[in-house]
Amino acid sequence: MLDFGICFKGDIPPDRTVKLAQAAEKGGFSYVWTFDSHILWKECYTMLTLLATRTEKVLLGPCVTNPAVRDITVTASNFATLNLISKGRAVCGIGRGDSSRRVMGFKPTTVDQMMEAVDNIRKMAEGGKIFHEGKDQWFPWADSNYKLPMWIAGYGPKVLQASAKHADGIVLQIADPFLITWFISQVHDGAKACGRNGKDIKMMVSAPAYVSKDLKKCREQVRWFPAMVGNHVADLVQKYHSGEVPQDLTDYIKGRKGYDYRQHADKDADHLDFIPEAIVDRFSVIGDVKDHVAKLKDLESKGMDQFNIYLMCGEEEKIVEVYSKEIIPEFRKAREKVAT
């Protein structure tokens, strides 16, 4: 039962963002996500509130926020409020903090800090009481009937295994079937260690998609993505010994010369030359409609529960329309066959 989502990075005008979200909702998408990098782009919680008032069914949240830019009570308050406005449609994607922290000159948080924040944000947003900054904190106005699913983003064994204890879902920012299998295995190892069934944890694959028979054009639209992934891979290379993380993930960054966060997720950035075409093809979803359906079915067979499209190509309406009319229906047909 594959779900589909779309994600904005915050440089699209608000009115157009609303229209895209409405088109996605009408077209069968279940989630609408936003990047959270408040200096580079518009404040995500303001945009999510706008979207909550202009949509009816889609789930709404950041992909991803972090525990450090805002006090966790502020983040929890944002979600509790968003749930009241949207009637329970808030979801939270969260990571250690990449662009939103680094563009300010700060490092991401630790894995342990993030896991503690996950539990506290969820608990407080759902009307519970936490101990924070030396005293009990809670929202007397929060509606405890509304839950806040927490999706944790990560790549390395430590964060993925730790996430298994705390997450409702995992955000895997890559669309390579081989690597997705390895990432999910890390989550399941963590779930086994803490006595949890790994199959209860949802798996989201987040990546850009571009539909065209012209592969050269496709690659031009999505080449920014492996560069962004490379930031996280560079961190992994520093932390893990050879063999602990698949070479399929780490080899391609050998030619990496740096990353300009002021051009974060920009398809025309100046730091893209080191990325081989094979990596662009593996990490993204490109080609004609049949290519998209085939790759998504492969990813689904590996354990993907949601495909979240990073809409950052300048042709966002086209991507939403093609998926709504030609790709999502293919998966609806598969559901109907299973049902009968």
N, C-alpha and C positions, 0 to 999 in steps of 0.2 A: 504494500500500500504506500507507494512513493508519494511524498509531498514535494511541492515546489515552492520556492521563495524567490524574491528579488531583493537586492541590496543597493542602496545609493551611497555615494561618498560625500554628499552634502554640498556640491557645487552646482546642482540643478536648481533653478528658480522654484520657490515654493509652489506656485500654481501648477507648474509642470509636474512637480513631484506628486502632487495630489492626483492629477489626471493619470499618471502612470500607475499609481497605487490602485486607483479605481479600475483601470483597465485590467490590471493583474488580478484583482479580486473577481471581476466579471469573467476573466479568462480561465479561472480554475486554480490560481495560485493560492496557497494557504498562509503564507508568511510574507510580511514586508519588513525588511531590516534596514538599518542605517549604520554607516560608519560612525564611530565616536572619536573625533579628533577636533576639539573645539577651537583650536587656533587656526588650523588649516581650512576648516569648513564650518558651516552653520552648526549651532548647538543642537545636538541630536534630540534631546528631550523636548525641546520646543517644537521641533519638526514632528516628533512622534505624537505629541499632543494634537497638533494640527491634523495629522493623518487619522487619529482616533475619532475626530469629529466629522471626518469626511468619508469614512469607510464603515462597513457594518460587520464583516465576518473575519477578515484576515487578522492573524496574530501579529503583534507589533513589538519590536525591540531593537536594541543596538547590537551590531555584529562587528566589533565587540567593544564594550566598555571596559573599565579597569578599576581597581580598588583605591587608586592613589590620587588621581586628579581632583576628585571630589571626596569629602568625608563620606564614609559609608552610610551614615544616617541620611545624608542628602540624596545619595543614590537610591537608598531604600524608599525615601519619601517620594522621589520621582516615580518609582514603580507602583507604589501604593496608590498614588494619585492617578497615574495612567490607568490602572485597573478600574478605579471608580469611573473615570471618564469613558473608558472603552467597554465597560461591563465585563471585565475579566479577560481581556485579550492581551495583556502584557506578558512578554517573555524577555528573559535577560541572557544575552550572550556576553561573556566576560573573559578577559585574558589578563596577562601580567602588565600590559601597557606598552605598546610599541610606538607608533607615531605620536600619540597624544603626550607621551612622556618624553620621548627622545627629542622631539622638536623644541621642547623647553629646556633641553640640556640635562635631563634626569634619566636615570636608569629605570628599567621596568622593576616591578616588585618581585619578591621571591615567590616560589611556588607555595610555601607554607602560608605566607601572608594572603595570597590569593584564595587559597582554600578556606581560611578562616573568614575572609570577607564573603565568600559565596554563601556559607552557612548563615552568617549574620544578616546579610542583605535579604536573603530569602525569608528568614524568620521574622525580621522586623516588618518587611513589606506585607507579610501575611498576618500581621496583627500581633506578633509575639514580642517578647521582651528580651533584650540582649544586655550584656554588661560591656560598656564601651566608655573609654576615657574616664575610668574610675567610678562610674555610676550606672545604674540601670537606665536604659533608654527604650522608649516605646511610643507608638502612635495611638492615641486614644480614639482616633477617627478612622483608622484603617479597617477595611472589611475583611474579616478572617475567612469569609466564604470564597474569596478570590485567591487562587494559588499563583505562585511565580516560578514557572519552570526555569531552571538555570542550565545554560549551555556553556561549557567550558572549552576554550580554544587552546590548542597546544600541538607540539610536534614531537618533543623528546619523551623518552621512556618515563622519566620521573613525573612530569606533569600529567601524562596520560594515565599512568598507573594510579597516581594520587586522585585524579579526577573521578575514577571509578567509584570512589566512596562518597563523593559529594554531588556529582552531576546528574541532572535529568537527561542531558544530551551532551554530545561532544561536537565541537566545531573543528573540522579538518579542512584547512584552506589549501586544497590541492585536489586535482581530479585524475590522479594516476592510479589505476586499479591495483597495480602491484604494491605501491606504497600504502594505499588505503587498507589493504589486507594486513600489512605490518602494523599500521597505526591501531587498527581495531584489535589486533592480537594483544597489543600492549594494554589496552583498556580492559580486555577480558582477563588478562593476567592479574591486573589490579583488582578487578571485581572478585575473582576467585580468592585472592588473598584476604579480602575483607568480608567474605561470606555473602557476596551479592551475585545475582544472576546477570551476567554481562548483557544478555539479550534484552534486559529491561532498560538499557541505556540507549537512547536514540543516537544515530550517527548522521551528522550533516556534512555534506561535501559542498564547500563554497569555492567558486571559481568563475572566471569570466567565460562567456559563451558568445560566439559570433557565427551566424549562419550564412554561408556562401560557398559556392563551388570553387571559388578563387582562394586557394590556400594561402597564397602570398598576402592577399588582403586580410584574410583572417588573422594571420600571424602578426601583422602590423597592429591590429586592434587589441591584441591580448598579450603582447610581449612584455608589457609592464608587470604582469603578474608574477612570472618566475623571479623577476628582480625583487619584488616585494617579499616573496617567499625566501629569497636568499638572505634577507636580514635575519630571519629566524634560524636558517640553516647555519649561518656564520656563528651564531651563539652556540648551536649544538656542537659544531666542530671544536670550539674552545672547551666545552664541558666534557665531551665523551671521547674515549679512545677509539681507534680504528676498529671497526667490526661491531661496535655497540649500536650504531645507527647505519642503516643501509647505504652503501656507496652510491646507489641509484639516486639518493637524495642529496648527497654531499659533493659528488665529483664536479658538478657543473659550476660551482662557485669558485673554482680555482682561478679563473680569470677576472674575478670580481675586484674592482678597484675602489669601491666606495658606493655610497648611496646618499643622495640629496633628499632629505625629508621634506623640503619645500616643493619637491616634485613627486611626492608620494602618490602612488597609484595613478600616475600620469602616463598615458600612452605615448606621449611625445617627449618623455624625459630624456636627459642626456646620459643616463647611466645604464643603458640597455644593451650595449654592443657585445657583452660577454656571453650572452645567452644563446646556446645552440638551438636550431630549429626543432630538433627532436625533443628537447625539453619543453619548448613552447607547446608542441603538439600533445605531449604527455600530460602536462600540468593543467591544460585548459580543455574546453569542449568546443571544437571547431569543425567546419566542413558543412556538407549539406544536411538536410533533415534526417536522412537515413543514417548518416554518420553520428549525429547527435543521439538519436534513438538507440543505436547500437552501443555507443559508449555508456550511456546512462543505464541501459539494461545490464551491462557488464558491471558497472559500479554498484547497481542495486543487488546484483548477485553476490557481491563481496560484502554486503551489509549496510549499504547506504539507505537511510530512511528519508532524507530530504536533500534535494539538489537546490542550492541557493545561488542564483545567478548574480554575479557582480556586474551591475549595469553601468559600465564606464567606457563606452565606445563612441558616444555621440549619436548613436542610432538606437537609443533605448526603446522607443516606441515600436520599431521594427522587430526587435528581439522579443518583446512581450507579445506582440501580435502573432509572430510565427510559432512561438511556444504555445500560445493559447489555442491556435487553430490547427496546428499540425503535429505538435510533439506531445503535449499533455494528453490529447485524445488517444494516442497510442497506448498510454499507460492506463487510461480508463478502460480501453478494450480488454487489456490484460486482466484488470480487476473483474470485469464482467464475466470473462471466461472462467476465472477461479470460482466466482460466486455460483455459476451454473454447473 
